[in-house]
Each structure stands twice: as structure tokens, then as C-alpha cells.
């Protein structure tokens, strides 16, 4: 059952990767640009909340059900991810526009994405390619590996990348 849920998390990550590519293609295509911008702006807050809340629940599931203790870099990713869930949740309840919280989402997502990218590279590159996060090297242990490329930090990086893209799109409407 646990492996099934981890596999579903991997499939969800692959779907996020596909959505990211589709949005980028939609932005680059003159025929689809207006529709893509409209869709992202209309659903930015809901998408952000669902992804952030799902990431919060997923990370707690991995820790407390699968019993995979978070490493130092995982904690840093949580530090940047969890506030996005609370900020977007409060914004949904108070009926605040996403453009009003876009800067907060970006300020949290950019460093979170950098930490996640570093940890993903730490797990994917040959040992010794990057400086490990601690003397024990827990951050370099690839405990989840789905579909040949999805690791725990890749899951976080995918969410952060979508937050950054959504934040940049929704922020521009007020500029």
C-alpha cells in the first residue's frame, strides 16, 4: 500500500512536469498565449494551494507512514514549502487575488527550488561530484526513485517550478 502511494506521488510529479511543459508551450505559441495566460491567472490561487497542501501532506506521509526521516536539505525545502500552503490557504479563505500574494510565493519558491535542485543533483550525479550537505551524506541517499528520474527532491523542485511560473504569470497582470 505504501509503495502504491509513493508510485502515485511519482505519477503526480510526472503530471506536474507535463503541465509545466504545456504551460510553457502555451506561452510560446501565439495562438495559445492568451488562453494560457487566462487559465493560469484564473486558477493560480487554487492550483498553488492544492499543490502546496498536497506537498505538505505528502511530506508528512513519507515521514510518518513510510518512516523515511527527512534529511537537512529536506527540512530546508519544507521551510520554503509549508508557508506557501498556509499563505495560499488564507488567501483562498479571504478571497484574495493571487497577484496579491505572488511576491511571497516567489520569495519562498526560488530558494526552495534551488535547494531541491541541489539535492536532486546530489542524488543523481556520481558520488563526490558535489559537496554533500553533511558528514553523513544522508541528503545524497536516493530513497525514492520513480519512473527513472523522480526523486523526493525532484518532486519538490517540480512544485516549486510551477509556483515560480504561476507567480511570474499572475504577478505580471498588476505590473
C-alpha positions as CSV (number, residue, x, y, z in Angstrom):
1,X,0.0,0.0,0.0
2,X,2.8,2.4,0.9
3,X,4.6,1.7,-2.4
4,X,1.4,2.2,-4.3
5,X,1.0,5.7,-2.7
6,X,4.7,6.6,-3.4
7,X,4.2,5.5,-7.0
8,X,1.1,7.6,-7.3
9,X,3.1,10.6,-6.0
10,X,5.6,9.8,-8.7
11,X,2.9,9.8,-11.3
12,X,1.5,13.1,-9.9
13,X,5.0,14.6,-10.3
14,X,5.2,13.4,-13.9
15,X,1.8,15.0,-14.5
16,X,3.2,18.3,-13.0
17,X,6.2,18.1,-15.3
18,X,3.8,17.6,-18.3
19,X,1.7,20.6,-17.1
20,X,4.8,22.7,-16.8
21,X,5.8,21.9,-20.3
22,X,2.3,22.5,-21.6
23,X,2.1,25.9,-20.0
24,X,5.5,26.9,-21.4
25,X,4.5,25.7,-24.9
26,X,1.2,27.6,-24.5
27,X,3.0,30.8,-23.6
28,X,5.4,30.5,-26.5
29,X,2.6,29.7,-29.0
30,X,0.9,32.9,-30.3
31,X,-2.3,31.0,-30.9
32,X,-2.5,29.7,-27.3
33,X,-0.8,32.5,-25.3
34,X,-3.9,34.4,-24.4
35,X,-5.8,31.3,-23.4
36,X,-2.8,30.0,-21.3
37,X,-2.4,33.3,-19.5
38,X,-6.1,33.5,-18.8
39,X,-6.3,29.9,-17.5
40,X,-3.2,30.3,-15.2
41,X,-4.4,33.7,-13.9
42,X,-7.9,32.4,-13.2
43,X,-6.8,29.3,-11.3
44,X,-3.4,30.4,-9.9
45,X,-4.5,30.5,-6.3
46,X,-6.4,27.2,-6.4
47,X,-3.6,25.4,-8.2
48,X,-1.0,26.8,-5.7
49,X,-3.0,25.8,-2.7
50,X,-3.7,22.3,-3.9
51,X,-0.1,21.7,-4.8
52,X,1.3,23.2,-1.6
53,X,-1.2,21.4,0.6
54,X,-0.5,18.2,-1.3
55,X,3.2,18.6,-0.8
56,X,2.7,19.2,2.9
57,X,0.6,16.1,3.3
58,X,2.9,14.1,1.1
59,X,6.0,15.0,3.0
60,X,4.3,14.2,6.3
61,X,3.1,10.9,4.8
62,X,6.6,10.0,3.7
63,X,7.9,10.8,7.2
64,X,5.3,9.3,9.4
65,X,3.8,6.5,7.4
66,X,6.7,5.3,5.2
67,X,9.1,6.2,8.1
68,X,11.6,8.0,5.9
69,X,13.2,10.6,8.1
70,X,13.9,14.0,6.4
71,X,17.5,15.0,5.9
72,X,18.8,18.5,6.4
73,X,18.1,19.6,2.8
74,X,14.6,18.1,3.0
75,X,14.0,20.3,6.1
76,X,15.1,23.4,4.2
77,X,12.6,22.5,1.4
78,X,9.9,22.2,3.9
79,X,10.8,25.6,5.4
80,X,10.2,27.1,2.0
81,X,7.1,24.9,1.0
82,X,4.9,24.9,4.1
83,X,4.4,28.7,4.3
84,X,3.1,28.6,0.7
85,X,0.4,26.2,1.8
86,X,-0.7,28.5,4.6
87,X,-0.4,31.8,2.7
88,X,-2.4,30.4,-0.3
89,X,-5.0,28.8,2.1
90,X,-5.6,32.0,3.9
91,X,-5.8,33.9,0.6
92,X,-8.4,31.4,-0.6
93,X,-10.5,31.8,2.5
94,X,-10.3,35.6,2.4
95,X,-10.9,35.7,-1.3
96,X,-7.7,37.5,-2.0
97,X,-6.3,37.6,-5.6
98,X,-3.2,35.6,-6.3
99,X,-1.5,38.6,-7.6
100,X,-1.5,40.0,-4.0
101,X,0.5,37.0,-2.7
102,X,2.6,36.3,-5.8
103,X,5.7,38.1,-4.4
104,X,5.5,35.9,-1.2
105,X,5.2,32.8,-3.2
106,X,8.1,33.7,-5.4
107,X,10.3,34.7,-2.5
108,X,9.7,31.3,-0.9
109,X,9.8,29.2,-4.2
110,X,13.0,30.4,-5.7
111,X,15.3,29.4,-2.9
112,X,13.2,26.3,-2.3
113,X,13.8,25.3,-5.9
114,X,17.5,25.9,-5.7
115,X,17.8,23.7,-2.6
116,X,15.7,21.0,-4.3
117,X,17.7,21.1,-7.5
118,X,21.0,20.9,-5.5
119,X,19.7,17.8,-3.6
120,X,18.4,16.2,-6.8
121,X,21.8,16.6,-8.4
122,X,23.4,15.3,-5.3
123,X,21.4,12.1,-5.6
124,X,21.7,11.7,-9.4
125,X,25.3,12.6,-10.1
126,X,28.2,10.3,-9.2
127,X,29.3,10.4,-5.6
128,X,31.7,13.1,-4.9
129,X,30.5,15.3,-7.7
130,X,29.0,17.9,-5.3
131,X,29.8,18.8,-1.8
132,X,27.4,16.8,0.4
133,X,25.2,18.6,2.9
134,X,26.6,16.9,6.0
135,X,29.3,14.5,7.1
136,X,26.9,11.5,6.9
137,X,25.7,12.2,3.4
138,X,22.0,11.5,4.2
139,X,20.9,14.1,1.6
140,X,22.7,12.1,-1.1
141,X,20.8,8.9,-0.4
142,X,18.2,8.3,-3.1
143,X,15.5,6.5,-1.1
144,X,12.7,7.2,-3.7
145,X,13.2,6.7,-7.4
146,X,10.2,6.5,-9.6
147,X,9.9,6.4,-13.4
148,X,13.7,6.6,-13.8
149,X,14.1,10.2,-12.8
150,X,11.7,11.2,-10.0
151,X,13.3,11.5,-6.5
152,X,11.9,13.3,-3.5
153,X,13.8,16.5,-4.3
154,X,12.6,16.3,-7.9
155,X,9.0,16.2,-6.6
156,X,9.7,19.4,-4.6
157,X,11.5,21.0,-7.5
158,X,8.5,20.3,-9.8
159,X,6.1,22.0,-7.4
160,X,8.5,25.0,-6.8
161,X,9.0,25.4,-10.6
162,X,5.2,25.5,-11.1
163,X,4.9,28.1,-8.3
164,X,7.6,30.2,-9.9
165,X,5.9,30.1,-13.3
166,X,2.5,30.8,-11.9
167,X,3.8,33.6,-9.7
168,X,5.6,35.2,-12.6
169,X,2.5,35.0,-14.8
170,X,0.0,36.2,-12.2
171,X,2.3,38.9,-10.9
172,X,2.6,40.4,-14.4
173,X,-1.1,41.3,-14.6
174,X,-0.7,44.0,-12.0
175,X,2.5,45.4,-13.5
